[in-house]
Amino acid sequence: MKPIGGIFPPIPTPFDGAGRLDRRSLADNVRRWMRTGLAGVLALGSNGEAAMLDENECDDVLEVVRDEIPPGRLLIAGTGRESTRLAIAASKRAAELGADAVLVRAPFFFKSQMTPEALFAHFSAVADASPKPVLLYNLPGVTGITLTVSLVARLAEHQNIVGIKETSAELERLGQFVGLGTNFSVLCGSAPVAYPALVSGAAGAILAVANVLPDECVELFDLVQDDRHADALELQRRLTKLAQLVTTVHGVAGLKVALELAGFHGGPVRAPLLPLASKAREEIAHALGRFKDDRAAHRASRNPKRRVEAAED
């Protein structure tokens, strides 16, 4: 398998009015995402409310998504569980259902006992047993556990551990992960630092805001690859506000509202998460509208013909 890179959305899981998996809406969303330049999708991540799903539902999500992923795009499946045994079982099932790689977070219920040796044993056992390549998932904001550079360096020597998703703003640590080698893919998981992460050598990014603005997130990646840094920085600055609203500020409920505003299927969140208040919904709608207006104005300013056409309209 070639190194994993590009932009991936960590896709939400749509539910119907009765709280069941909405298979049709999920399939519709994936088809629309696959009409963009996204490298693939991450299913069953934290934004997919994976912790709220039972194992049968997890399998159903992968089955639906796999059917909509065309050749050349990747399906990454979140298979982190609280026991090594369950993480192995989830990784094997994901492989059977067509996942191209699995993303595994640290177990954190017994976080005080998750020493470097315990984590090394856990991830190594999953990688030994997984039929598909393993991406480590560093998610300290949720797990309360940080995968250190020394631990990741040891794990990167495993032939079936091919990279890491770094979901924090710690660019120094991300840069050290990048230094572990060209065969170890580092994916940024924090949209506000996507640009500096890509400049630092990240192979790509897994961004919640890429669900809502897939073309723009792919454009950011492409601008960095083309060394068009002024344009990339301008786009990063405009993406950051909305990215924060659909992650740290309003969470999954905010992301699902933003999806609906962008023409995708969002749907309700699953309890104990709460639906978004109307004021928060208005805040996201304003930010999304402002982003689109600013981008249109920016493009017009760089294209005199378009500027004249806009004035005539």
C-alpha positions as CSV (number, residue, x, y, z in Angstrom):
1,M,0.0,0.0,0.0
2,K,1.4,3.4,-1.0
3,P,1.7,6.1,1.8
4,I,-1.6,7.6,2.8
5,G,-2.0,11.3,2.0
6,G,-4.5,13.9,0.9
7,I,-7.6,15.3,2.6
8,F,-10.1,13.0,4.3
9,P,-13.3,14.1,6.1
10,P,-14.2,12.2,9.4
11,I,-17.7,11.6,8.3
12,P,-20.7,12.0,10.7
13,T,-23.2,9.2,11.0
14,P,-26.7,10.3,10.1
15,F,-29.7,9.1,12.1
16,D,-33.4,9.2,11.2
17,G,-36.1,10.6,13.4
18,A,-36.3,7.3,15.3
19,G,-32.6,7.4,16.1
20,R,-31.7,4.6,13.7
21,L,-28.9,4.7,11.2
22,D,-30.1,6.5,8.1
23,R,-28.4,4.4,5.4
24,R,-29.8,6.3,2.4
25,S,-28.6,9.7,3.8
26,L,-25.2,8.2,4.5
27,A,-24.9,6.8,1.0
28,D,-26.0,10.1,-0.5
29,N,-23.4,12.1,1.5
30,V,-20.6,9.8,0.5
31,R,-21.5,9.9,-3.2
32,R,-21.4,13.7,-3.0
33,W,-18.0,13.7,-1.2
34,M,-16.6,11.4,-3.8
35,R,-17.5,13.9,-6.5
36,T,-14.8,16.1,-5.1
37,G,-11.0,15.7,-4.9
38,L,-11.1,14.1,-1.4
39,A,-8.6,11.2,-1.0
40,G,-11.3,9.1,0.7
41,V,-13.2,9.2,4.0
42,L,-12.7,8.2,7.6
43,A,-15.8,6.4,9.0
44,L,-16.4,5.7,12.6
45,G,-14.2,8.4,14.1
46,S,-15.2,10.7,16.9
47,N,-17.2,12.9,14.6
48,G,-19.0,9.8,13.4
49,E,-20.3,9.3,17.0
50,A,-18.6,5.9,17.0
51,A,-18.8,5.7,20.8
52,M,-22.6,5.9,20.5
53,L,-22.9,3.0,18.0
54,D,-23.1,-0.7,18.8
55,E,-21.0,-3.2,16.8
56,N,-23.7,-4.1,14.4
57,E,-24.3,-0.4,13.6
58,C,-20.5,0.1,13.1
59,D,-20.5,-2.8,10.6
60,D,-23.6,-1.3,8.8
61,V,-21.9,2.1,8.4
62,L,-18.8,0.5,6.8
63,E,-21.0,-1.6,4.5
64,V,-22.9,1.4,3.3
65,V,-19.8,3.6,2.9
66,R,-17.7,0.9,1.1
67,D,-20.4,0.6,-1.6
68,E,-20.0,4.3,-2.4
69,I,-16.2,4.6,-2.5
70,P,-14.8,4.4,-6.0
71,P,-11.4,2.7,-6.9
72,G,-8.5,4.9,-6.0
73,R,-10.1,6.4,-2.9
74,L,-9.5,5.1,0.6
75,L,-11.9,4.0,3.3
76,I,-10.3,4.4,6.7
77,A,-12.3,2.8,9.6
78,G,-12.0,3.8,13.2
79,T,-11.6,0.6,15.2
80,G,-10.4,1.9,18.6
81,R,-11.9,0.1,21.5
82,E,-11.3,-0.1,25.3
83,S,-9.8,-3.6,25.2
84,T,-7.1,-5.0,22.9
85,R,-9.3,-8.0,22.1
86,L,-12.2,-5.8,21.0
87,A,-9.9,-3.5,18.9
88,I,-8.5,-6.6,17.1
89,A,-12.0,-7.9,16.5
90,A,-13.2,-4.5,15.1
91,S,-10.1,-4.2,12.9
92,K,-10.7,-7.7,11.5
93,R,-14.4,-7.0,10.8
94,A,-13.5,-3.7,9.2
95,A,-11.1,-5.4,6.8
96,E,-13.8,-8.0,5.9
97,L,-16.1,-5.1,5.1
98,G,-13.7,-3.5,2.8
99,A,-11.7,-0.9,4.8
100,D,-8.3,0.0,3.3
101,A,-6.8,0.9,6.7
102,V,-7.9,1.2,10.3
103,L,-7.4,4.1,12.8
104,V,-6.8,3.1,16.4
105,R,-7.0,5.4,19.4
106,A,-5.6,4.7,22.8
107,P,-7.8,3.0,25.4
108,F,-8.5,5.5,28.1
109,F,-10.9,4.1,30.7
110,F,-8.0,3.0,32.8
111,K,-5.8,5.9,31.7
112,S,-3.7,6.0,34.8
113,Q,-2.5,2.5,33.9
114,M,-1.9,3.2,30.3
115,T,1.9,3.4,30.6
116,P,4.1,3.5,27.5
117,E,4.6,-0.2,27.8
118,A,0.9,-0.9,28.1
119,L,0.2,1.2,25.0
120,F,3.1,-0.3,23.1
121,A,1.7,-3.8,23.8
122,H,-1.8,-2.7,22.8
123,F,-1.0,-1.1,19.5
124,S,1.5,-3.8,18.6
125,A,-1.0,-6.6,19.2
126,V,-3.7,-4.8,17.1
127,A,-1.1,-4.3,14.3
128,D,0.0,-7.9,14.5
129,A,-3.6,-9.1,14.0
130,S,-5.1,-6.5,11.7
131,P,-5.3,-7.6,8.0
132,K,-5.1,-4.0,7.0
133,P,-2.6,-1.2,7.8
134,V,-2.9,0.6,11.1
135,L,-2.9,4.3,11.7
136,L,-2.3,5.4,15.2
137,Y,-4.8,8.1,16.5
138,N,-3.4,10.6,18.9
139,L,-6.4,12.2,20.5
140,P,-5.3,13.7,23.8
141,G,-8.3,16.1,24.0
142,V,-10.7,13.1,24.3
143,T,-8.6,10.3,25.7
144,G,-6.4,12.3,28.1
145,I,-3.5,10.3,26.8
146,T,-0.7,11.7,24.6
147,L,1.2,9.3,22.4
148,T,4.7,10.5,22.9
149,V,7.3,10.8,20.2
150,S,9.4,8.0,21.7
151,L,6.5,5.7,21.9
152,V,5.4,6.4,18.3
153,A,9.0,6.0,17.1
154,R,9.0,2.5,18.5
155,L,5.6,1.7,17.0
156,A,6.6,3.1,13.6
157,E,9.1,0.3,13.3
158,H,6.2,-2.2,13.0
159,Q,5.6,-3.1,9.4
160,N,1.8,-2.8,9.7
161,I,1.8,0.6,11.4
162,V,1.9,3.1,8.6
163,G,1.2,6.5,10.1
164,I,-0.6,8.6,12.7
165,K,-3.4,11.1,12.9
166,E,-2.3,13.9,15.2
167,T,-5.3,15.7,16.5
168,S,-3.9,18.6,18.4
169,A,-2.2,22.0,17.7
170,E,1.2,20.7,18.9
171,L,3.2,21.4,15.7
172,E,6.5,20.6,17.4
173,R,5.3,17.1,18.1
174,L,3.8,16.8,14.6
175,G,7.1,17.8,13.1
176,Q,8.9,15.1,15.1
177,F,6.4,12.5,13.9
178,V,7.1,13.7,10.3
179,G,10.8,13.1,11.0
180,L,10.2,9.4,11.6
181,G,10.5,8.7,7.9
182,T,8.9,8.9,4.5
183,N,7.1,5.6,4.9
184,F,5.3,6.9,8.0
185,S,2.3,9.1,7.1
186,V,1.5,12.0,9.4
187,L,-2.1,13.3,9.0
188,C,-3.1,16.5,10.7
189,G,-6.4,16.3,12.6
190,S,-6.8,20.0,13.6
191,A,-8.0,22.3,10.9
192,P,-6.8,25.6,12.5
193,V,-3.2,24.3,12.0
194,A,-3.6,22.5,8.8
195,Y,-1.5,24.9,6.7
196,P,1.5,24.9,9.0
197,A,1.2,21.1,9.5
198,L,1.3,20.6,5.7
199,V,4.2,23.0,5.4
200,S,6.0,21.0,8.1
201,G,5.6,17.8,6.0
202,A,2.3,16.3,7.0
203,A,1.1,14.0,4.2
204,G,-2.4,15.2,4.5
205,A,-5.2,15.9,7.0
206,I,-8.4,14.5,8.4
207,L,-10.6,17.5,9.0
208,A,-14.1,17.9,10.3
209,V,-14.6,21.0,8.2
210,A,-13.8,19.0,5.0
211,N,-17.2,17.4,5.4
212,V,-18.8,20.8,4.8
213,L,-16.2,22.4,2.5
214,P,-14.5,19.5,0.8
215,D,-13.4,21.4,-2.3
216,E,-11.9,24.2,-0.3
217,C,-9.9,21.9,2.0
218,V,-8.6,20.0,-1.0
219,E,-7.7,23.4,-2.5
220,L,-5.7,24.2,0.6
221,F,-3.7,20.9,0.3
222,D,-3.1,21.6,-3.4
223,L,-1.9,25.2,-2.8
224,V,0.7,23.9,-0.4
225,Q,1.8,21.2,-2.8
226,D,2.2,23.9,-5.5
227,D,4.1,26.2,-3.2
228,R,1.5,28.9,-3.4
229,H,1.8,29.8,0.2
230,A,0.2,33.3,0.2
231,D,-3.0,31.8,-1.3
232,A,-2.8,28.9,1.1
233,L,-2.5,31.1,4.1
234,E,-5.4,33.3,3.0
235,L,-7.6,30.2,2.7
236,Q,-6.4,28.8,6.0
237,R,-7.4,32.0,7.8
238,R,-10.9,31.9,6.3
239,L,-11.4,28.2,7.1
240,T,-10.4,28.5,10.7
241,K,-13.5,30.3,12.1
242,L,-15.9,27.8,10.6
243,A,-13.6,24.9,11.5
244,Q,-13.6,25.9,15.1
245,L,-17.4,26.2,15.2
246,V,-18.0,22.6,14.0
247,T,-15.4,21.1,16.4
248,T,-14.3,22.7,19.6
249,V,-17.2,25.2,19.9
250,H,-20.3,23.2,19.0
251,G,-19.0,19.7,18.4
252,V,-20.8,17.0,16.4
253,A,-24.2,18.8,16.7
254,G,-22.6,21.9,15.1
255,L,-21.0,19.8,12.4
256,K,-24.4,18.2,11.5
257,V,-26.1,21.6,11.3
258,A,-23.3,22.9,9.0
259,L,-23.7,19.8,6.8
260,E,-27.4,20.6,6.4
261,L,-26.7,24.2,5.6
262,A,-24.3,23.0,2.9
263,G,-26.8,20.7,1.3
264,F,-25.7,17.5,2.9
265,H,-27.7,15.2,5.3
266,G,-26.9,16.0,8.9
267,G,-29.7,14.7,11.1
268,P,-30.0,14.5,14.8
269,V,-27.2,13.6,17.3
270,R,-27.5,10.7,19.6
271,A,-28.1,11.2,23.3
272,P,-26.6,12.2,25.6
273,L,-25.5,14.8,23.0
274,L,-28.0,17.6,22.7
275,P,-29.3,19.3,19.6
276,L,-28.0,22.7,18.8
277,A,-29.8,25.8,20.1
278,S,-31.2,28.2,17.5
279,K,-28.6,30.9,18.3
280,A,-25.8,28.5,17.7
281,R,-27.4,27.4,14.4
282,E,-27.6,31.1,13.3
283,E,-23.9,31.5,14.3
284,I,-22.9,28.7,12.0
285,A,-25.1,29.8,9.2
286,H,-23.6,33.3,9.4
287,A,-20.1,31.9,9.4
288,L,-20.7,29.7,6.4
289,G,-22.4,32.5,4.4
290,R,-19.5,34.8,5.3
291,F,-17.0,32.3,4.2
292,K,-18.6,31.8,0.8
293,D,-19.0,35.6,0.3
294,D,-15.4,36.2,1.2
295,R,-14.1,33.5,-1.1
296,A,-16.2,34.8,-4.0
297,A,-14.9,38.4,-3.3
298,H,-11.3,37.1,-3.1
299,R,-11.6,35.2,-6.4
300,A,-13.1,38.3,-8.1
301,S,-10.3,40.5,-6.8
302,R,-7.8,38.2,-8.5
303,N,-9.8,38.0,-11.8
304,P,-10.5,41.4,-13.3
305,K,-13.0,39.9,-15.8
306,R,-15.0,38.3,-13.1
307,R,-14.9,41.5,-11.1
308,V,-16.5,43.4,-14.0
309,E,-19.1,40.7,-14.5
310,A,-20.0,40.8,-10.8
311,A,-20.4,44.6,-11.0
312,E,-22.7,44.3,-14.0
313,D,-24.8,41.7,-12.2
